[in-house]
Amino acid sequence: MTRRSTVPDRVPLDVLRSRAEGLWAALPPEVAELGTLFADAGHELALVGGPVRDAFLGRSSADLDFATSARPEETERLLKRWTSATWDMGRDFGTIGGRRGDVVAEITTYRADEYDGATRKPTVSFGDSLEGDLARRDFTVNSMAVALPSLEFIDPFGGLEDLAGGLLRTPIEPTVSFGDDPLRMMRAARFASQLGFEIEPATFSAMHEMSGRIEIVSAERVRDELTKLLLGGDVRAGLTALVDSGIADVILPELPALRLAVDASHHHKDVYEHTLTVVDQAIDLETDADGPVPGPDLTLRLAALLHDIGKPPTKRLEAGGVVTFHHHEIVGAKMSTKRLKALRFDKETTKAVNLLVSLHLRFHGYADARWSDSAVRRYVTDAGDQLERLHRLTRADVTTGNRRKADRLSFAYDDLEHRIAELREQEEIDAIRPDLDGTQIMEILGIRPGREVGQAYKHLLDLRMEHGPLGAERAEAELRAWWAERSS
């Protein structure tokens, strides 16, 4: 299987330098007008951070970040001369926003914050220089700026060279930077995934040394960074950074724990390496925008990441040295729910991942004993709206190096999908219901709403699963027979 990658290609330093003049000349005219407005008022204004980095990488965005020497009140006054659509994004933090046409500007006063070391929240202090503001940013590739309206490129920390080399490095001493804001350590792993960059050794060493500091970051912030990492183009690189640095021990301990669970059925690799491969393969099975699972798909990627986390607690050494993980899918489903709740993921995503993890082993055995139509119906019904994701998770879970075994499992799943398609043509397999509804059941049996109606409904549903559509006449006969036997 060929790995797809959405990380940007590396561009040589001399090519990046040659691009600069043309890049800034291509900025929207609204940006130049904004720069002139601030300059005429005696203030500095510069395009900073991600938009500058992304411009060099050939990416564009209408959402632009600026830094200014103006204080928030003056920024707001000047913005209102540029557009009537302004908003206060955080006056205490120095940020005022505005929109003009398709251009969205977020303008922040130069910062020179101080941190107390106990929380991520800084004591906000406004600075007086652009270089000082750039120094407090997370990485050198995000510490570049373009002064306006002169279009002078400003790079005091060698960000462009690091961009060309695909390197993540802090503009100041990494222990100081991560001590100020521990979330920056997760951003390093996230950018490794999004940009395909390597983390500079001293920076990574500081991440390892200070990994425990991530505890002071809120679950919501950790969730947001993890989500961005999982939606990146090189997810394996991001996850590896989290595990090798020790950060995963704090935010996602179930992942590094997999390194301790050697799988007898994947004896050539531990469960951790197997999991990374499943994530890779699940990503490759995502579809384009018109397909059933458009990528990047967070739910599928989370399910692939967590599908085997039930193995360490269920690991048993049986007679003859055989390692087993009985019911790890059930234990893993509960563990995934607990972890996703702790990370404040939404209920819909959490529920979907739980279902996928609990069902990811259901297919095993199909290749040895072809299912009945009833079993196929139950598979589709139990998967519900997660069926297409389950197809991909199950296929991605095949990581054996034995080509014959891999082909046999692939052909077996092809057969299962074909049978699902056949049943869909014959009946409404995606929304299986009994041939009689609750109202009809009550009318036929002459009973009122209650537990007995639910029991009768379940009995008819089981018959529907087992035999397919019965028709109203046969369903009524089966219902009366069940009621008579129950009554006697």
Salt bridges, closest charged atoms under 4 A:
GLU33 OE1 - ARG100 NH1 2.77
ASP54 OD1 - ARG53 NH2 3.01
GLU74 OE2 - HIS43 NE2 3.57
GLU74 OE2 - ARG77 NH2 2.49
GLU76 OE1 - ARG91 NH2 2.85
ASP88 OD2 - ARG91 NE 3.04
ASP113 OD2 - ARG111 NH2 2.53
ASP113 OD2 - ARG136 NH2 3.36
ASP133 OD2 - ARG137 NH2 2.84
ASP162 OD2 - ARG169 NH2 2.73
ASP181 OD1 - ARG120 NE 2.59
ASP181 OD2 - ARG187 NH1 3.93
GLU220 OE2 - ARG344 NE 3.48
ASP224 OD1 - ARG223 NE 3.09
GLU225 OE2 - ARG187 NE 3.93
GLU225 OE1 - ARG190 NE 2.82
GLU254 OE2 - ARG339 NE 3.02
ASP263 OD2 - HIS266 ND1 2.86
ASP263 OD2 - LYS311 NZ 2.32
GLU273 OE1 - ARG236 NH1 3.49
ASP280 OD1 - ARG3 NH2 3.49
ASP280 OD2 - ARG236 NE 2.83
ASP284 OD1 - ARG3 NH1 2.85
GLU286 OE2 - ARG301 NE 2.81
ASP297 OD2 - ARG389 NE 2.82
ASP308 OD2 - HIS274 NE2 3.38
ASP308 OD2 - HIS307 NE2 3.16
ASP308 OD2 - LYS311 NZ 3.31
ASP308 OD1 - HIS328 NE2 3.10
ASP308 OD1 - HIS360 NE2 3.49
ASP368 OD1 - ARG408 NH1 3.26
ASP373 OD1 - ARG419 NH2 2.82
ASP382 OD2 - ARG362 NH2 2.93
GLU388 OE1 - ARG392 NH1 2.95
ASP397 OD1 - HIS274 NE2 2.94
ASP397 OD1 - HIS307 NE2 3.03
ASP407 OD1 - ARG403 NH1 3.39
ASP414 OD1 - ARG395 NH2 2.68
ASP415 OD2 - ARG370 NE 3.08
GLU417 OE1 - HIS391 NE2 3.73
GLU417 OE2 - ARG395 NH2 2.70
GLU422 OE2 - HIS418 NE2 3.10
GLU427 OE1 - ARG377 NE 3.06
GLU427 OE1 - ARG464 NH1 2.74
ASP430 OD2 - ARG424 NE 2.83
GLU452 OE2 - ARG486 NH1 3.45
ASP462 OD1 - ARG378 NH2 3.55
ASP462 OD2 - LYS458 NZ 3.15
GLU476 OE2 - ARG480 NH2 3.03
GLU478 OE2 - ARG474 NE 3.66
